[in-house]
């Protein structure tokens, strides 16, 4: 190393130290840790609206040393952000909501989360739906999350469009129209014949609820891909609907789909509890035109979330206290009334506040009763490690059929191939 | 590939007279050290945010690094790279990336050249036009792509409406996302829309440094506007053309936002139901954050890095040839 080179290195080092000094300081000042006066700030990441605004004020009033920071974002972005922060080793929120679609991914990284059993969460096990409790548990028995809500399943439908097609409109008679999925598709054919319009939004939105009703999903508890069981049943229903010409072939949660609501492109939609909020927000002027009937094929669950506490947080004890408070019946009922999310503690399904609740937007449908019944009756389904990517792979095959790029007869072989590839990715 | 050529200092340049002895240390410090101090911030930032990630990425690409298997973190050697060679998804994504790249870069630069040539003439409200063509560049990609996603929608999309005006696809509207050709055209349109103005302004600034008498002489010799453009303007702004070719090669091969937001299911990063328009950058994202295989994703990133180096080099050579630079 020559003299000049050494000098350059020295200059570089000084500048690097200066940089490091700056960033260190700013982190110190901007951080959320407890400052001198015992104030604790808890950052909570979630998506959409989980009904926390009022609860935050209430909790802060009762605990003057705690400040809650609500951070709502987009569904996928929030989960990916959490994953990145776990890999990076810092920056995760004190509390993070995790959805069913991602819980498997995170429970296999249980070491990154506070084991809630260490904080005394085991006393809540008996209060939860059994499958809800197990779904957030790692293979070696660590509990990374406490359940917030479950999806349940029902069928939302447009009473005005049903009436125009000469179909019954009250929810008892409509439920009787479709005891099975075959009957549902037959009803769809009648509707399409009478009106010339499509009956359901998409094949994938039939595949997912039917799969949720099956005892075994994509994977068995030994993590082996099981396409011939539940997935085959669900796939056949979606293919039948597409071939019957009753599907509008709109990809869900996309602009086209949202437009489909407004332009009456479909009349029925499989809906878990959390879907109600989406319908209200997308088509607010259709108030009173929607109603909720039973879904063919009985109980099942689609979606639902947990509260988790990443280990890297500095206030895990305060975070646990808040989560524990959030899952108490009083708060759970408050959330149910505000946004419609169904609690995951079955005792609440008998609570009059849930039982007697009627949703005005959906022609006063008793949403508490409807969703509680399906959530209680369902057989728990094991979600494998590769459940998310496998689901996407099969959904893509269904979309290809809808786009006309793949014959329905050849679709199943293709779905098996793609699912197999996703399971090994 | 440099735009400016450094030439050696001509010999015999007069040296500065040495200062008095008392201030000699300051003189030395000022001439020998201060320049390094002044350029140091760039190299420090580059080392931290440029060099380190590239090297770290190379290390990760040689390892097993699955997020969902915390115990599986050993060395993988060349396994990730050899897997790349037999991965259908990778070759599909590579084909898509090049297809969209060709569909976007060539028309983009040609149109930019023509637009710049038009703007180089005497026009009313010159500034208005010049600022106007830069507007697409200023628009955030997310915003413009969402508009284009609606424009190329299957039902109620403007693109299909325009086509129906000329009697095309009235009965059976085009599902733009369904096939390779249509999705590539849609994405290339978004890329072109965004970058034509930007490139045109670069060309324009270069054109303005061409002396007017060259054109006058050419006009006297009977050269029309087209001949002037191809025989005079293009060769004389060749360094800038080279710059834009390299720049759009890098941008085109890293294409991510447009296909991502155009997808019907953006969260899946699968680039259409059959990967019709999945680009390499999208595939890297999917492998890393959806399949949770960071080691493999890093290997793909390195492969992309090398591919960009090669293609940019080839394009630069080709452009020099085109411009008559021997």
Interface residues (C-beta under 8 A of the other chain):
Chain A: X4 X7 X8 X11 X12 X15 X16 X19 X75 X76 X80 X83 X84 X86 X87 X105 X108 X109 X111 X250 X251 X253 X254 X255 X256 X259 X260 X263 X265 X385 X388 X389 X392 X395 X396 X397 X399 X400 X403 X404 X405 X425
Chain B: X32 X33 X36 X37 X40 X41 X43 X44 X48 X67 X68 X69 X70 X146 X149 X150 X153 X154 X155 X156 X175 X177 X178 X179 X264 X265 X266 X267 X268 X270 X273 X274 X287 X289 X290 X291 X292 X293 X294
